[in-house]
Amino acid sequence: MIYKTDYHIHTTYSDGRDGPEACVAAAVKAGLREVGFSDHITPLDQKQKWCMEYDMLPGYTEHILRLKKEHPEIAIRLGIELDYVPGKEKITEKIINGFPFDFIIGSVHYMGNETVDLGPEFYIGKNISMIYENYFNMVCEAASTGFFDIIGHPDLVRIHRFMPDNDITQLYTMMASSFEIHDVAFEVNTNGRNKPLHDFYPDRKYLPLFAGHGVPVCVNSDAHSPERIGQFFDEAYELLKRSGYSEMAVFKNRERYMIPF
């Protein structure tokens, strides 16, 4: 039996639809061995309605640590999903170092002042090849910082199905090499199936490339409601096996361990 974990879960502390208790119950029902909370937070100065504020972190941390004690039937991990924003390294370090996280998911949502995932308007009338090149470069920058344990939805730029006309294999090769060099894991994010993309992140055809570089992987749902926790996991694990993977990354106290599956 596969040792299933889900480290990418959002609650009402950010843009999730239910509280941590409901998520723990759903994780147990889904047969998970570990569940990790990773509510959104950003180092940007302006408030974002889909992110926690910094002053919410103590209460969030206390809440998840309490659940750890109350639910011995499942391992509960404390994490966050933290935006990578160039130039915001000091506040990023303050967030990371101020709390006893088990893991940090680093994600690239912003390109300049806009996010790539909220609507197709971001892409209309623009050079899609240039957007992809800039986005992949930012993801590689994020990996190089050492801030993050997992890179979240590493090709989120695919979300609205705008694709370059040219071959972008070299971008995925660059990404896999960067993850290998900087010893960071990535996720197969199953929530892409619920988006206009209708598929996982990253693009499944490049998973053998990541396996060939020995990049650690985990499967995450990016659930924003309890019923999506562990969603499409059997398909994701089978896909990873066919791509050359035989073990998965798990996390505790910012340390990564590998477990066969």
KETI-478259 format. One record per residue (C-alpha): residue in one letter; y, z, x. Coordinates in steps of 0.05 Angstrom, whole numbers, plus 32768, in hexadecimal, padded with zeros to 4 digits. Last residue first. Layout:
<nodes>
aYZX...
</nodes>
This chain:
<nodes>
f80467FC08079p804D7FE180BCi8082801780C5m80BB801380F8y80EB804C8104r8137804A8109e816180878118r81A4809380F5n818B80D680DBk815080B480B9f8142806A80B1v810A803A80A1a80FF7FF580BEm80C67FC980A8e80877FAE80C9s805B7F6F80C7y808E7F3880C5g807B7EF080D3s809E7ECA809Cr80607ECC806Ek80627F188073l80AC7F198064l80A27EEE8025e806B7F1C800Dy809A7F578017a80D17F357FF0e80A37F217FB6d80897F677FAFf80D07F827FB2f80EC7F597F78q81137F977F5Eg81087FD87F84i81447FF77F60r815C7FC67F2Be81507FF57EF0p817B802A7F10s81BC80027F0Eh81E77FE77F46a81AA7FD57F70d81B47FB67FB4s81687FAC7FB1n81557FB87FF9v811C7F9F8025c811D7FB3806Fv811F7F8A80AEp811E7F9280F9v81317F548122g80F87F3D814Fh811A7EFB8160g80DF7ED58143a80E37EFF8104f812C7EEC80FCl81197EA28102p80DF7EAB80D3l81127EC580A0y813B7E8580A3k811C7E638066r81287EA1803Dd81737E9B803Fp818C7EE2804Cy81947EFA8016f81657EEF7FDCd816A7EB97FA7h818C7EA97F65l81CE7E977F89p81F67EA47F49k81E27EED7F50n81A67F147F36r81767EF57F6Ag81A87F087F9Fn81977F4F7F8Ft81587F4A7FB9n817B7F597FFBv814C7F4D8035e816E7F7C8063f81847F7A80ACa81767FA680E7v81A27FB08124d818D7FAE816Dh81CE7F8E8188i81AA7F5681ACe81787F4A8174f81AD7F4B813Ds81D87F1B8165s819E7EEC8172a818D7EEC8128m81D57EDD8116m81DC7EA58149t819C7E858131y81B47E8C80E9l81F47E6880FCq81CE7E338124t81A57E2280E6i81E57E0F80C3d81D77DC480B9n82157DA2809Dd82297D998054p823E7DE2804Fm82267E088012f824B7E267FD6r82147E497FAEh823F7E827F94i821B7EB87FBCr82117E917FFDv82487EB88021l821C7EF58019d81F87EDC8057p81E97F1F8078h81DA7F438036g81E47F878059i81DE7F9080A5i81B67FCF80B1d81C1800680E4f820C7FFC80EBf824480138119g82297FF38158t82647FC38158s823B7F858169a821B7F808125a825F7F7D8103e82767F478133c82377F1F8121v82487F2680D7m828F7F0F80E6n82767ED1810Bf82497EC180D0y82857EC480A1n82B17E9980CDe827C7E6380D3y826C7E658089i82B57E608075m82BF7E2780A6s82857E008088i82A07E0D8043n82E47DEF8052k830B7E068016g831D7DE77FD2i82F57E1A7FABy82D47E507FD5f82F97E907FC2e82FC7E797F7Ap82B07E807F76g82B77ECA7F65l82AF7F117F7Dd82827F037FB9v82AC7EE97FF2t82E07F217FF0e83297F127FFEn835D7F32802Bg83447F11806Am82FB7F018063y82E07F3F8040h82997F4E802Av82777F57806Ds82457F8F8069g822E7FC88095i81F97FF58079i81FA803A809Af81BC8066809Fd81A680AE809Bf81ED80C78094p8203810D80A7f824E8104809Bg828E80FE80C3n827680CF80F9i826F809180CDi82B0809A80A6k82DA80AB80E3e82BB8072810At82CE804180D3i8314805F80D1k831C8051811Be82FB800C811Ak83287FEE80E5g83407FB2810Dp83087F8580F6v82EE7F9A80B1y82A47FA780AAd829A7FC58065l826F80048061e8233800B8035i822380558038g81E6807F8048l81C280BF8036r817680B98032i814880D67FFDa80FE80DD800Di80D780E17FCCe80AC81167FAAp80D5814E7FCDh810D81437F9Ae813C817E7F95k814981867FDFk815C813D7FEAl818481407FA9r81B181757FC7l81BD81498004i81D181107FD5h8203813B7FB0e8221815B7FEEt822C8116800Dy824D80FA7FD0g827A81387FCAp828F81338013l829880E7800Em82C780E77FD3d830480F27FFFy82F780AF8021e82FE808A7FDFm82BF806A7FC5c82BF801F7FBAw82BC7FEF7F7Fk83037FFE7F68q83207FEF7FAEk8359801B7FC5q838680007FFCd837F80198043l83407FF18054p830880188076t82D98008803Bi82A580318016h826D801A7FEAd823480487FD5s81F680468000f81C280757FE4g817D80708003v813A80767FE0e80F980828005r80B0807F7FF0l80BD804F7FB6g808C804B7F7Da80BC802B7F4Bk80BA806A7F20v80CF80947F5Ba810980657F69a811D80667F20a811F80B27F1Fv814880B37F5Fc817980817F42a818280A97F02e819380E67F2Cp81C480BE7F58g81F180AD7F1Ed81F4806D7EF5r8219802B7EF1g8227801F7F3Bd826C800A7F54s827C80457F82y826A808E7F76t824C80757F35t820F80617F5Dh81FC80297F8Di81B9801F7FAFh81A87FFB7FF0y817580248016d813680127FEEt80F48026800Ek80AD80108002y80738027802Di80457FED801Am800080008000
</nodes>
